[in-house]
């Protein structure tokens, strides 16, 4: 498994950054190669993306979600991948977002791309586009404030 960890500082309150990240169906607006994300239940997602020139689909489950702190997931179908995004208030109105992704490159093209740092650059670009997206809007497109622990959903409390 390969692991990538990247962080970015965003000039919005932690609640705004976190709330926007819970809007998974908006990911194609700032994530390179992501064509569609469908939230099927509070903790289940369906993804369609282009990776290394190939169309890929997979299902993922949110394993942990704590408002304003962290969201963790793992895939349940497709090539092995998992990750965590965490949110930390650096100062009032300024949030540090850290994205950690673990993945298993599938096939020669993905292995070469991983070795050449293509995935690193894609993750950096995704974070930069997220920053521009949320700072440009100044507010989130929606929010889900429930909690998930060990894949168990504990209410949407706004």
ABEGO torsion letter per residue (X at the ends): XBBBBBBBBBBBBAAAAAAAAABAAAAAAABBGBABBBBABAABBBBBBBBGGBBBBBBBBBABBBBGABBBBBBABEBBBBBBBBBBBABBGBBBBBBBBBBBBBEAAAAAAAAAGAAAAAAAAAAAAAAAAAAAAGBBAEBBABBBBGGBBBEABX
